[in-house]
Amino acid sequence: MALQAIAFYLLAAVTVGAGFCVISARNPVHSVLFLILSFFSAAGLFVLLGAEFLAMLLVVVYVGAVAVLFLFVVMMLDVDFTALRQGFARYMPLGGLVAGILAMEMIVVASSVATQGAASANAQPLVATPELTNAEAIGRVLYTDYVYFFQAAGLVLLVAMFGAIVLTLRHKPGVRRQVIADQVARSPKTGMRIVQIKPGEGLQE
């Protein structure tokens, strides 16, 4: 039990520290790396709570897809860090307002949870049994009660992927691009040329 408590406090400290580094790092690439670290630490907390499916989902979906997608987008966009720092002071009031609203919401939620602790204790969650595994219990909830929300989340991720591709797609003049129709319409006569090379001479245009 003491070992489990030590692991919990260690993972929780790493999660909070990595989350703070996400918003305090000057380099966006470092921010994404700290975000991946916080996801891994949160997955470890889920494992300690016995929710192995959520831990696997967090690692596979958020670390393996979303965070890596963010990392590639940040690295491929070639962000001008000087211009990014110059605009920081201009958006500081708006950022402070949003942060204050989020802090107030978290305080309200925390106070409501503290006052309704007895009511929440009477709730009867879906408990995994030997006949019903953890993954099957979560699957029944996701694909019966919240199936449309689950599909909407997948649609949002799909749109985010298309947005990342559009952002990284750059049109430069003088670049030869692939034309699928021309490749499909090729024949041996148009796609191959037989050249007779004399001994001792190289290929010339």
DOVORO-864748 format. One record per residue (C-alpha): residue in one letter; z, y, x. Coordinates in Angstrom, 1 decimal. Layout:
<"a"; <Z; Y; X>>
...
***
This chain:
<"m"; <0.0; 0.0; 0.0>>
<"a"; <0.8; 2.4; 2.8>>
<"l"; <-2.5; 1.6; 4.5>>
<"q"; <-4.3; 2.4; 1.2>>
<"a"; <-2.5; 5.7; 0.9>>
<"i"; <-3.4; 6.6; 4.5>>
<"a"; <-7.1; 5.8; 3.8>>
<"f"; <-7.0; 7.9; 0.6>>
<"y"; <-5.5; 11.0; 2.3>>
<"l"; <-7.9; 10.6; 5.3>>
<"l"; <-11.0; 10.3; 3.1>>
<"a"; <-9.8; 13.2; 0.8>>
<"a"; <-9.2; 15.4; 3.8>>
<"v"; <-12.7; 14.6; 5.2>>
<"t"; <-14.2; 15.3; 1.8>>
<"v"; <-12.5; 18.7; 1.4>>
<"g"; <-13.3; 19.7; 5.0>>
<"a"; <-16.9; 18.7; 4.7>>
<"g"; <-17.3; 20.5; 1.4>>
<"f"; <-15.9; 23.7; 3.1>>
<"c"; <-18.3; 23.3; 6.0>>
<"v"; <-21.2; 23.0; 3.5>>
<"i"; <-20.7; 26.6; 2.4>>
<"s"; <-19.5; 28.0; 5.7>>
<"a"; <-22.1; 26.6; 8.1>>
<"r"; <-24.7; 29.1; 9.3>>
<"n"; <-27.4; 26.6; 9.7>>
<"p"; <-28.7; 25.1; 6.4>>
<"v"; <-29.5; 21.8; 8.2>>
<"h"; <-25.9; 21.5; 9.3>>
<"s"; <-24.9; 22.3; 5.7>>
<"v"; <-26.9; 19.3; 4.4>>
<"l"; <-25.5; 17.1; 7.0>>
<"f"; <-21.9; 18.0; 6.0>>
<"l"; <-23.0; 17.4; 2.4>>
<"i"; <-24.0; 13.9; 3.3>>
<"l"; <-20.6; 13.4; 5.0>>
<"s"; <-18.8; 14.6; 1.9>>
<"f"; <-20.8; 12.1; -0.2>>
<"f"; <-19.9; 9.2; 2.1>>
<"s"; <-16.2; 10.2; 2.0>>
<"a"; <-16.3; 10.5; -1.8>>
<"a"; <-17.9; 7.0; -2.0>>
<"g"; <-15.0; 5.7; 0.1>>
<"l"; <-12.6; 7.2; -2.5>>
<"f"; <-14.5; 5.4; -5.3>>
<"v"; <-14.1; 2.1; -3.4>>
<"l"; <-10.4; 2.7; -3.1>>
<"l"; <-10.2; 3.2; -6.9>>
<"g"; <-12.1; 0.0; -7.5>>
<"a"; <-15.3; 1.6; -8.7>>
<"e"; <-17.7; -0.1; -6.3>>
<"f"; <-20.7; 0.6; -8.6>>
<"l"; <-20.1; 4.3; -8.5>>
<"a"; <-19.7; 4.3; -4.7>>
<"m"; <-23.0; 2.4; -4.3>>
<"l"; <-24.7; 4.8; -6.8>>
<"l"; <-23.4; 7.8; -4.8>>
<"v"; <-24.6; 6.5; -1.5>>
<"v"; <-28.0; 5.2; -2.8>>
<"v"; <-28.9; 8.1; -5.1>>
<"y"; <-27.3; 11.1; -3.7>>
<"v"; <-27.2; 10.3; 0.0>>
<"g"; <-30.4; 8.1; 0.2>>
<"a"; <-32.5; 10.3; -2.1>>
<"v"; <-31.2; 13.8; -3.0>>
<"a"; <-29.4; 14.8; 0.3>>
<"v"; <-32.2; 13.4; 2.5>>
<"l"; <-34.7; 15.2; 0.3>>
<"f"; <-32.7; 18.4; 0.8>>
<"l"; <-32.7; 17.8; 4.5>>
<"f"; <-36.4; 17.3; 4.8>>
<"v"; <-37.1; 20.3; 2.6>>
<"v"; <-34.9; 22.6; 4.7>>
<"m"; <-36.4; 21.3; 7.9>>
<"m"; <-40.0; 21.6; 6.7>>
<"l"; <-39.7; 25.1; 5.1>>
<"d"; <-39.1; 26.7; 8.4>>
<"v"; <-36.4; 29.1; 7.0>>
<"d"; <-36.1; 32.5; 8.7>>
<"f"; <-32.3; 32.5; 9.4>>
<"t"; <-32.3; 36.2; 10.4>>
<"a"; <-33.8; 37.3; 7.0>>
<"l"; <-31.4; 34.8; 5.3>>
<"r"; <-28.3; 36.5; 6.9>>
<"q"; <-29.6; 39.9; 6.0>>
<"g"; <-29.8; 39.1; 2.3>>
<"f"; <-26.3; 37.6; 2.3>>
<"a"; <-24.5; 40.9; 1.9>>
<"r"; <-26.8; 42.0; -0.9>>
<"y"; <-26.0; 38.9; -3.0>>
<"m"; <-22.3; 38.9; -2.1>>
<"p"; <-21.1; 40.6; -5.4>>
<"l"; <-23.1; 38.2; -7.6>>
<"g"; <-21.9; 35.2; -5.5>>
<"g"; <-18.3; 36.4; -5.8>>
<"l"; <-18.6; 36.8; -9.6>>
<"v"; <-20.0; 33.2; -9.9>>
<"a"; <-17.3; 31.9; -7.6>>
<"g"; <-14.6; 33.7; -9.7>>
<"i"; <-15.9; 32.2; -13.0>>
<"l"; <-16.0; 28.7; -11.5>>
<"a"; <-12.4; 29.2; -10.1>>
<"m"; <-11.2; 30.2; -13.6>>
<"e"; <-12.9; 27.3; -15.2>>
<"m"; <-11.3; 24.9; -12.7>>
<"i"; <-7.9; 26.4; -13.4>>
<"v"; <-8.3; 26.1; -17.2>>
<"v"; <-9.4; 22.5; -16.8>>
<"a"; <-6.5; 21.7; -14.5>>
<"s"; <-4.0; 23.3; -16.8>>
<"s"; <-5.4; 21.5; -19.9>>
<"v"; <-5.3; 18.1; -18.1>>
<"a"; <-1.7; 18.8; -17.1>>
<"t"; <-0.6; 19.7; -20.6>>
<"q"; <-2.5; 16.8; -22.2>>
<"g"; <-1.4; 14.2; -19.8>>
<"a"; <0.5; 12.3; -22.5>>
<"a"; <-2.4; 12.3; -24.8>>
<"s"; <-4.8; 11.1; -22.2>>
<"a"; <-2.4; 8.3; -21.3>>
<"n"; <-2.9; 6.8; -24.8>>
<"a"; <-6.6; 6.5; -24.3>>
<"q"; <-8.0; 3.1; -23.9>>
<"p"; <-10.8; 3.0; -21.3>>
<"l"; <-13.2; 0.1; -20.9>>
<"v"; <-11.4; -2.1; -18.4>>
<"a"; <-13.3; -4.6; -16.3>>
<"t"; <-12.4; -8.3; -16.9>>
<"p"; <-13.4; -11.5; -15.2>>
<"e"; <-16.0; -12.0; -17.9>>
<"l"; <-17.1; -8.3; -17.7>>
<"t"; <-17.7; -7.0; -14.2>>
<"n"; <-17.4; -3.3; -13.1>>
<"a"; <-21.2; -2.9; -12.9>>
<"e"; <-21.8; -4.5; -16.3>>
<"a"; <-19.1; -2.3; -18.0>>
<"i"; <-20.6; 0.9; -16.6>>
<"g"; <-24.1; -0.3; -17.5>>
<"r"; <-23.1; -0.9; -21.2>>
<"v"; <-21.7; 2.7; -21.4>>
<"l"; <-24.7; 4.3; -19.6>>
<"y"; <-27.5; 2.4; -21.4>>
<"t"; <-25.9; 2.5; -24.9>>
<"d"; <-23.9; 5.7; -25.5>>
<"y"; <-25.4; 7.9; -22.8>>
<"v"; <-28.9; 6.5; -22.4>>
<"y"; <-30.7; 9.8; -23.2>>
<"f"; <-28.5; 11.8; -20.8>>
<"f"; <-29.2; 9.2; -18.1>>
<"q"; <-32.9; 9.5; -18.6>>
<"a"; <-32.7; 13.3; -18.6>>
<"a"; <-30.9; 13.1; -15.2>>
<"g"; <-33.7; 11.0; -13.9>>
<"l"; <-36.3; 13.5; -15.2>>
<"v"; <-34.5; 16.3; -13.5>>
<"l"; <-34.6; 14.4; -10.2>>
<"l"; <-38.3; 13.8; -10.7>>
<"v"; <-39.0; 17.5; -11.3>>
<"a"; <-36.9; 18.3; -8.2>>
<"m"; <-39.0; 15.9; -6.1>>
<"f"; <-42.2; 17.6; -7.3>>
<"g"; <-40.7; 21.0; -6.6>>
<"a"; <-39.9; 20.0; -3.0>>
<"i"; <-43.5; 18.7; -2.5>>
<"v"; <-45.0; 21.9; -3.9>>
<"l"; <-42.7; 24.0; -1.6>>
<"t"; <-43.7; 22.1; 1.5>>
<"l"; <-47.4; 22.1; 0.6>>
<"r"; <-49.1; 24.8; 2.7>>
<"h"; <-52.8; 25.8; 2.5>>
<"k"; <-54.1; 26.8; 5.9>>
<"p"; <-57.7; 27.9; 6.5>>
<"g"; <-59.8; 25.6; 8.7>>
<"v"; <-57.9; 22.5; 8.0>>
<"r"; <-59.9; 19.4; 7.0>>
<"r"; <-58.4; 17.8; 3.9>>
<"q"; <-58.9; 14.3; 2.5>>
<"v"; <-61.5; 14.0; -0.2>>
<"i"; <-60.9; 10.7; -2.1>>
<"a"; <-64.2; 10.8; -4.0>>
<"d"; <-66.2; 11.0; -0.8>>
<"q"; <-64.3; 8.1; 0.8>>
<"v"; <-64.8; 5.9; -2.2>>
<"a"; <-68.5; 6.7; -2.4>>
<"r"; <-69.1; 5.8; 1.2>>
<"s"; <-71.6; 3.0; 2.0>>
<"p"; <-72.5; 1.2; 5.3>>
<"k"; <-75.5; 3.5; 5.7>>
<"t"; <-73.5; 6.8; 5.4>>
<"g"; <-70.3; 5.6; 7.0>>
<"m"; <-71.6; 3.9; 10.1>>
<"r"; <-74.1; 4.8; 12.7>>
<"i"; <-75.6; 2.3; 15.3>>
<"v"; <-76.2; 3.9; 18.7>>
<"q"; <-77.9; 2.3; 21.6>>
<"i"; <-76.1; 3.2; 24.8>>
<"k"; <-77.9; 2.7; 28.1>>
<"p"; <-76.0; 1.1; 30.9>>
<"g"; <-74.1; 3.7; 33.1>>
<"e"; <-74.3; 6.4; 30.5>>
<"g"; <-71.7; 7.6; 28.1>>
<"l"; <-71.9; 8.4; 24.4>>
<"q"; <-73.3; 11.9; 23.8>>
<"e"; <-73.5; 13.9; 20.6>>
***
